[in-house]
Amino acid sequence: SGAHHINLQGCFMTATEPAAASNDAVPIDTGLASLVMLARFHQVSASPEQLAHEFSSGEALQPSELLLAAKKLGLKAKFAKVAIDRLDRTPLPAIAQGEDGNFFIVARLDQGKVLIHDPRSQRPEIITIEDLAGRWAGQLLFIRAGAGITGESSRFDFTWFIPAVVKYRKLLGEVLLISFVLQIFSLITPLFFQVVMDKVLVHHGLTTLDVIAIGLAGVMLFESSLSGLRSYVFAHTASRIDVELGSKLFRHLITLPLSYFQARRVGDSVARMRELENIRSFITGNAITLLLDVLFSAVFIAVMFYYSGWLTLIVLLSLPMYILVSVCITPLLRARLNDSFARGAENQAFLVETVNGIDTLKSMAVEPQAVRKWDNQLAGYVAAGFKTQTLSTIANESVSLIGKLVTVATLLFWA
């Protein structure tokens, strides 16, 4: 009925109308236009000009390029062959490719009527499924919003680095497993020395000593080989992550609006780009080490309880002292690290801008002023670094002192 057609058409008009063609004389990239329509349908901001600039080679986007463009917008996309008789069980809307190579949107199917939108037309139209079969090549590009859109409007924060790490989770899991095995081997050496003290020295069992020495040498050889393998796998994986993150960060940087660069100095952006390796090192290095330490702490505590519950209790009672040092030092250390980084970025910005504008600097004969400003900034940076290092030394020595006091208490109660 007429009312039914109006309702069917209205379900898609709001999302697609802004991207409709306005001039039939201008060639239209139907694939790009269809992608932009569906992106807006999924409440994802999309700029056809920017997508064309980044992915088009001067011609209409091909299917593989459409997939890349959809991924850029944070959308999940895939091409699939669909039989016409299964279209009523297919999730819509989707992008269809016609027999002529152009793309159009299949918005909805209801009672043998299909709502489509060809970007070359001003408005959506309703056709029969038989008409669709005559103009459709049988392939659909399915588009759906991903969990946590990472398109043009996504926020650039710490979570931006997580997908690159998750991509190599298998290799990082192998590194974690090897590290766990190495931690197990670290328990073997003190056990060997215990056997030497209890069995060999007391009973003068030189034959036992030979066996223990051979066994310990074999364990050490295997441990060294395993450690070398772990270092190789970790270095290789870290290099792959660095390449992916570096390329992704540069693409993100050059797609930022011009206002971003106008509001910031060149050196500020360069300084933050240089922090990429530190962030990756933290995610793949310190974070993994922390996880391993937490997991293996249970093993060490269990072994300690096996030998002496009272001595283990002394060690456990020292944990609040470590926590107290962390609570007191961490906020101060974070503030000083931020100050040190800010001053370093200031120096980087000044150095880059000075070198870039060296012609102007010399023509105006202001080299002495530039040198004085550099000296002042450098002195501030060095002073901030010294304060940070001093506070870090206090924290390290405090932790070391607690460890030594625990050792003294252990010897005192053991005796």
C-alpha positions in Angstrom: 0.0 0.0 0.0 1.0 3.7 -0.4 1.2 4.2 3.4 3.4 1.1 3.7 5.8 2.4 1.1 6.1 5.7 2.9 7.0 4.1 6.2 9.5 1.8 4.5 11.2 4.7 2.8 11.2 6.9 5.9 13.2 4.4 7.9 16.4 5.3 5.9 15.9 8.8 4.6 17.2 10.6 7.7 20.5 8.8 7.8 21.2 8.9 4.1 19.8 12.2 2.9 22.9 14.4 3.7 25.1 12.3 1.5 22.7 12.2 -1.5 24.0 13.4 -4.8 23.2 17.0 -5.7 24.5 17.2 -9.2 24.1 14.4 -11.8 26.7 16.0 -14.0 29.4 15.3 -11.5 30.8 11.8 -11.5 30.1 10.1 -8.1 32.2 7.5 -6.4 29.2 5.3 -5.5 31.2 3.1 -3.2 32.5 5.9 -1.1 29.1 7.7 -1.0 27.4 4.5 0.1 30.0 3.9 2.8 29.6 7.5 4.1 25.8 7.0 4.2 26.0 3.8 6.2 28.7 5.4 8.5 26.2 8.2 9.3 23.4 5.6 9.7 25.6 4.0 12.5 26.2 7.5 14.0 29.8 7.6 12.9 31.1 10.9 11.6 32.7 10.5 8.2 34.2 13.0 5.7 34.0 11.8 2.1 36.7 14.3 1.1 39.2 13.0 3.7 38.5 9.3 2.9 38.9 10.0 -0.8 42.2 11.9 -0.2 43.5 9.0 1.9 42.4 5.9 0.0 41.5 7.0 -3.5 44.1 6.9 -6.3 42.1 9.2 -8.5 39.5 6.6 -9.4 36.5 5.2 -7.7 37.2 3.1 -4.6 37.6 -0.6 -5.2 36.2 -3.2 -2.7 39.5 -3.7 -1.0 39.8 0.1 -0.5 36.3 0.3 0.8 37.3 -2.2 3.5 40.3 -0.1 4.5 38.2 3.0 4.6 35.6 1.3 6.8 38.3 0.2 9.2 39.6 3.7 9.3 36.2 4.8 10.5 36.2 2.2 13.2 33.5 0.1 11.5 33.6 -3.7 11.0 33.1 -4.6 7.4 33.3 -7.7 5.2 32.2 -8.7 1.7 30.1 -11.8 1.2 28.2 -13.6 -1.6 24.5 -13.7 -0.8 21.8 -15.6 -2.7 18.8 -13.6 -3.7 16.5 -16.1 -1.9 18.4 -15.6 1.3 18.2 -11.8 1.3 15.2 -11.8 3.7 17.4 -13.5 6.3 20.4 -11.1 5.7 21.1 -8.3 8.2 20.4 -5.0 6.4 21.3 -2.2 5.5 24.3 -3.3 3.4 26.2 -2.1 0.4 25.5 -4.0 -2.8 27.7 -4.0 -6.0 25.8 -3.8 -9.2 26.4 -5.6 -12.5 27.9 -2.3 -13.8 30.4 -2.1 -11.0 28.7 0.7 -9.2 27.5 0.4 -5.6 24.2 1.1 -4.0 22.6 0.5 -0.6 20.1 -2.2 0.1 18.3 -0.7 3.1 15.4 -3.0 3.8 13.4 -6.0 2.4 9.7 -6.3 3.2 7.0 -8.4 1.5 9.0 -8.7 -1.8 9.7 -5.0 -1.9 13.2 -3.7 -1.5 14.2 -0.2 -0.4 17.5 0.8 -2.1 19.4 4.0 -2.4 21.7 4.6 -5.3 24.0 7.6 -4.6 23.4 8.8 -8.1 19.8 9.4 -7.3 18.3 12.1 -5.2 16.1 9.9 -3.1 15.8 6.2 -2.1 13.5 4.1 -4.2 11.4 0.9 -3.8 11.8 -1.9 -6.3 10.8 -5.5 -6.6 13.1 -8.3 -5.6 13.1 -9.4 -9.2 14.3 -6.0 -10.3 17.1 -6.2 -7.7 18.2 -9.6 -9.0 18.6 -8.0 -12.5 20.9 -5.2 -11.4 22.7 -6.8 -8.4 26.0 -8.8 -8.9 25.2 -10.9 -5.8 27.8 -9.5 -3.4 27.1 -7.4 -0.3 29.4 -5.3 1.9 28.2 -5.7 5.5 28.9 -2.8 7.7 28.3 -2.6 11.5 29.6 -0.4 14.3 32.5 -1.9 16.2 32.6 -2.0 20.0 34.2 1.3 20.9 34.3 3.3 17.7 37.9 4.3 16.8 37.0 6.5 13.9 37.9 10.1 13.2 36.3 11.4 16.4 38.0 8.8 18.7 40.0 9.9 21.6 43.8 9.4 21.5 44.7 8.0 24.9 46.4 5.0 26.6 43.8 2.5 25.3 44.8 3.5 21.7 47.9 1.3 22.1 46.1 -1.8 23.4 44.9 -3.3 20.1 48.5 -3.5 18.7 49.5 -5.4 21.9 46.5 -7.7 21.7 47.3 -8.5 18.1 50.6 -10.2 19.3 49.1 -11.7 22.5 50.2 -15.2 21.4 53.9 -14.2 21.2 53.7 -12.1 24.4 52.0 -15.1 26.1 54.9 -17.3 25.0 57.3 -14.7 26.5 55.3 -14.8 29.7 55.3 -18.6 29.9 59.1 -18.7 29.3 59.6 -16.1 32.0 57.5 -18.2 34.4 59.6 -21.3 33.7 62.7 -19.3 34.3 61.3 -18.1 37.6 60.8 -21.8 38.5 64.4 -22.5 37.6 65.5 -19.7 39.9 64.2 -21.8 42.8 66.4 -24.7 41.8 69.7 -23.1 42.6 69.1 -22.5 46.3 67.6 -26.0 46.6 70.8 -27.4 45.2 72.9 -25.5 47.7 70.6 -26.7 50.5 71.3 -30.3 49.4 75.0 -29.6 49.3 74.9 -28.2 52.9 72.7 -30.9 54.3 73.9 -34.0 52.5 77.4 -33.4 51.1 79.2 -31.3 53.7 77.7 -33.1 56.7 78.2 -36.6 55.3 81.3 -35.9 53.1 79.5 -37.4 50.1 81.8 -36.4 47.3 80.0 -38.7 44.8 76.8 -36.9 45.6 78.6 -33.6 45.0 79.6 -34.7 41.6 76.1 -35.6 40.6 74.7 -32.4 42.0 77.4 -30.3 40.2 76.5 -32.0 36.9 72.8 -31.5 37.4 73.3 -27.9 38.4 75.5 -27.3 35.3 72.8 -28.8 33.1 70.1 -26.6 34.6 72.2 -23.5 34.2 72.9 -24.3 30.5 69.2 -24.9 29.8 68.3 -21.8 31.7 70.7 -19.7 29.7 69.4 -21.1 26.4 65.8 -20.5 27.5 66.6 -16.9 28.6 68.3 -16.2 25.2 65.3 -17.5 23.4 63.0 -15.4 25.5 65.1 -12.3 24.8 65.0 -13.0 21.0 61.2 -13.5 20.9 60.5 -10.5 23.0 62.9 -8.2 21.0 61.4 -9.4 17.7 57.8 -9.0 19.0 58.6 -5.5 20.4 60.1 -4.4 17.1 56.9 -5.5 15.2 54.8 -3.6 17.7 57.0 -0.5 17.4 56.7 -0.6 13.6 52.9 -0.9 13.8 52.4 1.7 16.5 54.9 4.1 14.8 53.1 3.9 11.4 49.7 4.2 13.1 50.7 7.2 15.2 52.1 9.0 12.1 48.9 8.4 10.2 47.0 9.7 13.1 49.2 12.7 13.3 48.9 13.8 9.7 45.1 13.3 9.7 44.7 15.8 12.6 43.1 19.1 11.6 45.3 22.1 10.8 44.1 23.9 13.9 45.9 21.3 16.1 49.3 22.2 14.5 48.5 25.9 14.6 47.9 25.8 18.4 51.1 23.8 19.1 54.8 24.1 18.3 56.5 21.6 16.1 58.8 20.5 19.0 55.9 19.6 21.2 54.5 17.1 18.7 58.0 15.7 18.1 58.6 15.2 21.8 55.4 13.3 22.2 56.2 11.2 19.2 59.4 10.2 20.8 57.6 9.0 23.9 56.0 6.2 21.8 58.8 3.7 22.6 58.6 4.4 26.3 54.8 3.7 26.3 55.3 0.5 24.3 58.1 -0.5 26.7 55.8 0.0 29.6 53.0 -2.0 28.1 55.1 -4.9 26.9 57.8 -4.8 29.5 56.9 -3.5 32.9 53.3 -4.6 32.7 54.3 -8.2 31.8 56.9 -8.2 34.6 54.3 -6.9 37.1 51.9 -9.7 36.1 54.6 -12.3 36.4 55.7 -11.0 39.8 52.1 -11.1 41.1 51.6 -14.7 39.8 54.9 -16.0 41.1 54.7 -14.3 44.5 52.2 -17.0 45.4 54.7 -19.7 44.5 57.5 -18.1 46.5 55.2 -17.6 49.6 54.1 -21.2 49.4 57.7 -22.4 49.3 58.6 -20.1 52.2 55.7 -21.4 54.3 56.9 -24.9 53.6 60.2 -24.1 55.3 59.0 -21.8 58.1 55.7 -20.1 58.8 57.1 -17.7 61.3 59.9 -16.5 59.0 57.4 -16.1 56.2 55.2 -14.0 58.5 58.1 -11.6 59.0 58.4 -11.1 55.3 54.6 -10.6 54.9 54.6 -8.0 57.8 57.0 -5.9 55.7 54.5 -5.5 52.9 52.7 -2.6 54.5 56.0 -0.8 54.7 56.6 -1.1 51.0 53.0 0.1 50.3 53.6 3.1 52.6 56.7 4.0 50.6 54.8 3.7 47.3 51.9 5.8 48.6 54.1 8.6 49.8 56.6 8.7 47.0 54.5 7.9 43.9 52.5 11.2 43.7 55.6 13.3 44.2 57.6 11.3 41.7 54.8 11.5 39.1 54.6 15.3 39.5 58.4 15.7 39.1 58.4 13.4 36.1 55.7 15.4 34.4 57.7 18.6 35.1 60.9 17.0 33.7 59.0 15.9 30.6 57.4 19.3 30.1 60.8 21.0 30.3 62.3 18.5 28.0 59.5 19.1 25.5 60.1 22.8 25.8 63.8 22.4 25.0 62.9 20.1 22.0 60.4 22.7 20.7 62.9 25.6 21.1 65.7 23.6 19.4 63.6 22.5 16.4 62.2 26.0 15.9 65.6 27.6 16.2 67.1 25.3 13.6 64.2 25.7 11.3 64.4 29.5 11.6 68.2 29.8 11.6 68.1 32.1 8.6 65.8 34.6 10.4 67.8 34.2 13.6 71.1 35.2 11.9 69.6 37.9 9.7 68.2 39.6 12.9 71.5 39.0 14.8 69.7 37.7 17.8 72.0 34.7 18.5 73.0 35.9 22.0 69.4 36.2 23.1 68.7 32.7 21.7 71.8 31.3 23.5 70.7 32.9 26.8 67.2 31.5 26.5 68.6 28.0 25.7 70.9 28.2 28.7 68.0 29.1 31.0 65.8 26.4 29.7 68.6 23.8 29.8 69.4 24.8 33.4 65.7 24.3 34.4 65.6 21.0 32.6 68.7 19.7 34.4 67.4 21.0 37.7 64.1 19.2 37.2 65.9 16.0 36.2 68.1 16.2 39.3 65.1 16.6 41.6 63.5 13.6 39.9 66.6 11.5 40.3 67.0 12.5 43.9 63.5 11.5 44.8 63.9 8.2 42.8 67.1 7.5 44.8 65.2 8.1 48.1 62.5 5.7 47.0 65.0 3.0 45.9 67.1 3.3 49.1 64.0 3.2 51.3 62.9 -0.1 49.6 66.5 -1.4 50.0 66.5 -0.5 53.7 63.3 -2.3 54.3 64.7 -5.4 52.6 67.9 -5.2 54.7 65.8 -4.9 57.9 63.8 -7.9 56.9 67.0 -9.8 56.4 68.2 -8.8 59.9 64.9 -9.8 61.5 64.9 -13.1 59.7 68.4 -13.9 61.0 67.5 -12.8 64.5 64.4 -15.0 64.7 66.1 -17.9 62.9 68.9 -17.9 65.4 
